[in-house]
Amino acid sequence: MSEPRRSGRQRKVNPRYANDGWDKDTLRILRAESESSGSSPAEGSTSSDSEDGKTHNHVNAQADDVSLASAASIQSSDVETPDQGQDDEDISLVSDDDVTSRKRPSHRSRPYAAATGELTRSRGVQPPSQLGKRSAYANIFGPEISDLVDVLLSRDTWLMGRDITIPSRQTLSTAIEQSNELDQCGTERNDGSGPEREDAHVVESLIDTVRNHQVYKAIGLKDVYEKYLLRDMPGHSAVLGAWGRQTKFELDYLSALDLGMAWLDHEDPRDAETSQIGEVPAQKRYHQGWLLNVGEKVQCFAWAVGAHSVQYLAVAVKCTSYQRRMAPENECEPSAFHPSPSYQTGIQIWAFRTRPTSVHDIRTLEIDDKPRLAVVLGTAWGNIRQLKWCQFEPDADDNHKNTVSRTIGLLAVVSSDGHARMIAVPRPDNPDAIVPTTLRVERAGFDIPPPTDTVFTTLAFAGPTNLMLGTADGFLHSFDLAEPTSQGGHPKCYMKQQLHHTYIVALCPALPGPQPTFLASISASGDLAMTDLRSPEQDRVRVARPSFPTKDLVYSPFTRSFIAVLDRGGNTQIERNAATFLVCHHTRQFPSLLRIAKLSHDTGAATALAGSPWHPCILVGNAKGQVLATNYLRKVLPYRKSDPKKAVGAYMQKLCEYDWHPLSPRERRRKDGSPLVPEATEEEMPDIFHGHDTRPGISRFHEGFKPEKIAVAYVLPKVKKSKLRKADTGGAGPGEAVFEEEQAVTALEWNPNAACAGIVAIGWGSGIVRVQDLAYDVQSP
């Protein structure tokens, strides 16, 4: 039977029905607000429209489909993820010719600059239910070579078995070399007078401006310990070591303890007979890191930017009740939505020496040289809520060598009095001095007061000179620090935009990467939003999540994704499932989320999150004091569903588990019977808003956990029938674990410098800070 004849003429939409219900004014408004071709019907479109225009639109649409398909077939063909047991196989790499056009945008460009010449725009691509691997890469990450270069390089670099949870030094060195090659490809035609040189000059001028505006006053150690640091602070006991052989160590206030002292493995006694008399037995270190006792709850900290042998860590702790009582004015309305009195607090700058390793361009902590408290900055700004260093360091040439040598960097601060400030932290004159440099900040370089009836709550840098501030009423304020300052001594706001309807908890721009105009934010109501600052009114995607707000939001340039936390408030399961998830939001599929990992239901909420621009290893801390790591690429990158053996297994590893217990009344007293710390009277009892000061206690660390395979399915914990019957009758049923406030992980931060990208800082509510190099050397077979 012959097939019916079909007409070769293309079918056209009848404009009579396409424009039905739209008047001319409405059509004009729709066409003015939309930049996409063919998004709204023509104003004067009738049935007598020319067929040439319609045929032209159809041909363009058909050509776009062909170009997308051809691009996907060329760039994503033969894309194979390495098998876990075949990590050394040859994998298709991106050629040098494909990445020559990839050039990093200039730091000086404003993130809100409107794009010109772009006719189409996509607000989100929904993930298909069934797609082959070739189409999946183009659909998730983009069809162009510039879209796929980052993810393909990351896939070929970071999916080896040695990097399943934490980075190895060999892979990290390879990633740094690839980044340097890409930078050379983008700047090989730069003659020294282009945007990079202009950026260096702008940042140098910004450093000089901040230094000239700020006023420091040198103060003595007596004043420092009376107002800005804790006086008569007792030491902290820490129990460390291998299982069954743990040892108790004493950690004094503002001192450091070598972690490796608890894991010293001496030479086998059976071999001691062969050694010479008087020879010291050989020692091996299984852990290299430091423990610091900063005294109070760690509010936040930040690593300074700089490729130096000395790395600086800024630490801010919670104000004590004694410091709050010293404030000149009383606190009438203790609320996060109102400015607090000017509590006196200090910012601690710790110095860590590093040394080169056997791997090229990789450094590690110098264990033979203890870290020291280098600078103490006394402030009267209340509790420090957030610290951020300006993410740019000029080249140390002759023109601005003196400026760099005198300054560690530019530090931006948001405090509870509602202000945002920027200061240039001076570099100590003597790096080996035992006594720290103590200064009181009389006037900051930039002091930005909050708008009326609100306060600044969070900050982020969208470039070296673009400072973004979130407020308690949901607005975003953007400042160009390179512009001439106003008479008040602070830069002028060039953009104000409402992102949420309530308190902004976190801001995260899409940096580093080619999409610096994208900004993700989280509000106190738990909702997540992504805004394109070129057109913030139209291009905004909001994801409503019934989740508790989290202060950490991470952008990963490897897949152009935002990583966040989704706790038990965000799931719709029954109450017995109290799991917390790590989720990934791709910029092209932002409304949809992909679960990366799941935390155990009995470990409490996730309290801290950290990511690095140099490797895809994500760290998460919870209320139980645990710190876990995972390589999120092994869960995100697509694979052939028809061949499960090609899948790359995702793992999560517990790096350490932390236990804290308060001292008993007997342990709080000295041998002479006097208390270690002054006991609180009835009038000095902590209030509900501020809570109590950190109590004296003892800490214990557990190490040596193996990676475990990740399962993100909703699995309810097994409960015996007897317990279920008790729950039905009103007895004690399934509950949620509650931990001491001092046990929670409160801060996490990877080192942002390439040579020290494996070094991480971890802070707990007990005032303990752990600085450790997680990057390791691969043992040769």
C-alpha angles and dihedrals in degrees: 000000000000120000117252115261116256126203116247091214115110118244116244132200113250105240090207089072096031092060096037112131097015121107123204096260092052092047090051092052093047092049092048094051096046124072096185119103113248095008092130132023121260118270097237097030114147138158090273094064115136114268091217093068092049093047089049092054091048093050091050092051091048091049091051091054091050093048092050092049093047092048091050092048093049099044102033102037117121091010107164128174112221119256115243091242094043103055095139097055120120109268126192110261132196111260122236091245090061095057102043091095093053105103125164114243120252114269090222095063115104114240094225097057108133116244117239131205095022113127102176132053134181122206094192142336114224114225113252119238095228121019133148120244092255093058095037095065093050092045097048103036104020139275099253127087090241088057096049101039095084097046095044093049090048092049093051092045109036106034096080120118094247092065101050095125112355129025124262119221092237094056092042091054090051091051092051091051091051091050091051091050091052091050091051090050090054097045103032090108094047110116096195097269100077133100095295092057090045091052091052090052092048093051091046089053090047092053091051091048093052092046092051094049099045124082123207128186122199114233134186128251091252092061091043094056092043097052114012107026131041120270124217091004111174122232124261124238118221127189112209139164144076122320110287093009103068121150131203116237130186117229115194124212113282092004135116132235125201110236092205092066089078094052102047109142110199125206117284109272089225088065093049091086091064093050122090121261113269094017115137112239116249117259131208126201118213094179130038118191147093137253117211128194108211093169104231138051111300107242098181143320139194137199117235119238115245140112094230134128089246118062119200126212121194113210129189122190133194120276113253126229089253091057091048091053089053092061112115094227131047123246106244100172112029098199137129088232094061131059116262126224119273100274115186114241138152136233113219120210112198123195122215121188118218135196133202120262132213089266116085116259094359124118133187138193118291103234095185091063116061118224114249139200100257105175135015117195115197114210138174097209102109123241114356106235101180140005125199130173119215103258098228136084120185120226112269098244127144096270098065103011092115093051093053094045092055097047133056090199146285113296121198118203134193114193138182093258086074099248130121116214140179126207135178106233110218120230114238114256093222112039091193097051115129095208113068125234106259120201136165117218105230093172130005122229090242121017111185112189118211122252120265116292095005143069137222111259108176141006141203137180116235090185135336094291103026112090120186122197129190123208137208092252094058100260129134118220118193124198130191104214093193093062119094110277124241125246093270092067096251132098121261121254110244098183135029120183134165111233101167139012096239145022115339109223102178140015123193124175120202095257137176097032145067094285105066092148093071115093126184122200140179126208131205090258089064099248120138124215137182119203132189103218092207089071107006095171097057104025104059129120118197122193113198109215124177088217135128111256118261124199096215126079121166130201117206116200093196093078099008091247138142117226121205142160125259112192133190092286089067099058127079098214127114120285095262089072105077097160124145121216136205107221134191125214115194115210091235092047101030098147090057122069132207118207111232102179142347127227120216116270093235098055099076129233125331107260104176137027132186137181135177132222090219102053137017097238111126123202124204130182128197141197092268091063097251123141116205132185134200138169100235094196090074089063100037107045115090124244137180107287090196090063110044091180088072091060118109112227118236119220138187124205129198105226096189141344120219128206125187128186127180119239118258120244089259093051091050092066127079125233091268091054098253117130120255091227130018110270116239116250125216092266092049097051112131118260126230095256101050099029124205130312119262109283124223110262148146126257132207129192127205119199141175105068121161125228114266128205114258120242116179099179121119103260118171117219115255112257124186119241091242091060091047090053089051090051091050092052093049097262129129106309134168111325141178123257118249122202136189115271091237092058098062124100105244104176138025128179134170116210107258095209116099097226092051099034092127094060116099134184121213125189130192133197090251092069095257118136121193119198114187140159106236095180111101140190118251111240113237114237 
